[in-house]
Amino acid sequence: MTDKKASPINRALQRDLLLLMRDKYPGTLIEEPQVPDISSDYLKANLWYLQEHGLCDSGLVKYGDGGFAWSGATINERGLDFLEDDGGLSAILNVITIKIHADTLRDILNAQLDAAPGTKEEKSAIKQSLASLPDAALKAGTSDLVQAALQHIPNAVELVRAIFGI
């Protein structure tokens, strides 16, 4: 049986470190924080981890022997936005807009119609109506269709998590 080493990652400590850096922003947290029951190596491991995720400049210089030198830590815009309840400016500036061409929407809807129960004549009539719809009407209807579909999914939360890996 092998001994499993405890993870050096500590979320509460990371949050505390980010808050300390935020308090000094735009300056630098010059003195290495002294946290009861937390070793300097453990603290530095968490700072390094935050830096690897782009939330701060840890102020750590890594030596070939595995040791570190401290020169002060500075939070950056990603770290500040991470602490904000609303995601900060990143949530506003990093909005992604997805545009789907009307013909692509029609193709998706037609494929779903083909797979759905119903007579061939009924499906054909619906497909003809879809083909003649103006793009604006198709867009509005698709938005309503997506909302209705999400309301009828038995476990929408788990489905969204599974699809998007959340």
SULFEN-V70312 format. One record per pair of residues at least 12 apart in sequence whose ideal C-beta (glycine too) atoms are under 10 Angstrom apart, sorted by sequence separation. I is the first residue (numbers start at 0). J is the second residue. D is the distance in whole Angstrom. If there is no record, write none. Layout:
# SULFEN-V70312
I/J/D ; I/J/D
This chain:
# SULFEN-V70312
16/28/8 ; 20/32/10 ; 31/43/8 ; 45/57/9 ; 46/58/8 ; 47/59/6 ; 57/69/9 ; 58/70/4 ; 59/71/10 ; 76/88/7 ; 77/89/7 ; 80/92/9 ; 19/32/6 ; 46/59/6 ; 57/70/9 ; 58/71/4 ; 59/72/8 ; 76/89/7 ; 80/93/9 ; 109/122/9 ; 112/125/6 ; 113/126/9 ; 32/46/9 ; 43/57/8 ; 47/61/8 ; 56/70/9 ; 57/71/9 ; 58/72/4 ; 112/126/6 ; 19/34/10 ; 31/46/9 ; 43/58/10 ; 44/59/10 ; 56/71/9 ; 57/72/5 ; 58/73/7 ; 16/32/7 ; 43/59/6 ; 56/72/7 ; 57/73/9 ; 76/92/10 ; 109/125/9 ; 15/32/8 ; 55/72/6 ; 56/73/5 ; 108/125/9 ; 109/126/6 ; 112/129/8 ; 16/34/9 ; 28/46/10 ; 43/61/9 ; 55/73/6 ; 56/74/8 ; 108/126/8 ; 15/34/7 ; 55/74/5 ; 56/75/7 ; 12/32/9 ; 47/67/8 ; 54/74/7 ; 55/75/6 ; 109/129/7 ; 46/67/9 ; 54/75/7 ; 105/126/8 ; 108/129/6 ; 109/130/9 ; 12/34/7 ; 15/37/9 ; 50/72/8 ; 53/75/7 ; 54/76/9 ; 55/77/8 ; 56/78/9 ; 43/66/9 ; 44/67/9 ; 46/69/9 ; 49/72/8 ; 53/76/10 ; 54/77/5 ; 55/78/5 ; 106/129/10 ; 43/67/5 ; 53/77/5 ; 54/78/4 ; 55/79/10 ; 105/129/6 ; 108/132/10 ; 9/34/10 ; 12/37/6 ; 40/65/10 ; 43/68/10 ; 49/74/9 ; 50/75/9 ; 52/77/8 ; 53/78/8 ; 54/79/9 ; 104/129/9 ; 105/130/7 ; 16/42/8 ; 20/46/9 ; 40/66/9 ; 43/69/7 ; 46/72/6 ; 52/78/9 ; 54/80/9 ; 55/81/10 ; 15/42/10 ; 28/55/9 ; 31/58/9 ; 40/67/8 ; 42/69/9 ; 54/81/6 ; 105/132/8 ; 9/37/8 ; 17/45/10 ; 31/59/10 ; 39/67/9 ; 49/77/10 ; 50/78/10 ; 53/81/9 ; 54/82/9 ; 101/129/10 ; 102/130/10 ; 104/132/10 ; 12/41/8 ; 16/45/6 ; 17/46/10 ; 20/49/9 ; 27/56/8 ; 28/57/10 ; 29/58/9 ; 43/72/10 ; 49/78/7 ; 52/81/9 ; 105/134/10 ; 108/137/8 ; 12/42/7 ; 15/45/9 ; 16/46/6 ; 28/58/8 ; 39/69/9 ; 104/134/9 ; 7/38/10 ; 14/45/10 ; 27/58/7 ; 101/132/9 ; 9/41/7 ; 12/44/10 ; 13/45/5 ; 16/48/10 ; 17/49/7 ; 49/81/9 ; 101/133/9 ; 102/134/9 ; 105/137/7 ; 108/140/9 ; 7/40/8 ; 8/41/10 ; 9/42/9 ; 12/45/5 ; 13/46/8 ; 16/49/7 ; 101/134/4 ; 104/137/6 ; 108/141/8 ; 111/144/10 ; 7/41/6 ; 11/45/10 ; 12/46/9 ; 20/54/9 ; 21/55/10 ; 100/134/9 ; 101/135/9 ; 104/138/8 ; 107/141/9 ; 7/42/10 ; 9/44/9 ; 10/45/9 ; 13/48/7 ; 14/49/10 ; 20/55/6 ; 101/136/10 ; 102/137/10 ; 5/41/10 ; 7/43/9 ; 8/44/8 ; 9/45/6 ; 12/48/10 ; 13/49/6 ; 20/56/9 ; 101/137/5 ; 104/140/9 ; 105/141/10 ; 108/144/8 ; 7/44/4 ; 8/45/7 ; 12/49/10 ; 17/54/7 ; 20/57/10 ; 101/138/7 ; 104/141/5 ; 111/148/10 ; 6/44/9 ; 7/45/7 ; 16/54/9 ; 17/55/7 ; 20/58/10 ; 31/69/5 ; 9/48/9 ; 13/52/9 ; 16/55/8 ; 30/69/9 ; 31/70/10 ; 99/138/9 ; 7/47/9 ; 8/48/6 ; 29/69/9 ; 31/71/9 ; 32/72/9 ; 98/138/10 ; 101/141/9 ; 104/144/10 ; 7/48/8 ; 13/54/8 ; 16/57/9 ; 28/69/10 ; 29/70/9 ; 30/71/8 ; 31/72/9 ; 13/55/10 ; 29/71/5 ; 99/141/8 ; 27/70/8 ; 28/71/6 ; 29/72/9 ; 27/71/4 ; 28/72/5 ; 29/73/10 ; 26/71/9 ; 27/72/7 ; 28/73/7 ; 27/73/5 ; 28/74/8 ; 26/73/7 ; 27/74/9 ; 23/71/9 ; 25/73/8 ; 26/74/10 ; 23/72/9 ; 24/73/8 ; 25/74/9 ; 23/73/8 ; 24/74/5 ; 25/75/10 ; 20/71/9 ; 23/74/8 ; 24/75/9 ; 20/72/5 ; 22/74/9 ; 24/76/10 ; 19/72/8 ; 20/73/6 ; 21/74/5 ; 20/74/4 ; 24/78/9 ; 25/79/10 ; 17/72/9 ; 19/74/9 ; 20/75/9 ; 24/79/7 ; 16/72/7 ; 18/74/9 ; 17/74/6 ; 21/78/7 ; 16/74/9 ; 20/78/7 ; 21/79/6 ; 20/79/9 ; 18/78/10 ; 21/81/10 ; 17/78/5 ; 21/82/6 ; 16/78/9 ; 17/79/8 ; 20/82/10 ; 17/81/7 ; 18/82/7 ; 17/82/6 ; 14/81/9 ; 13/81/10 ; 14/82/8
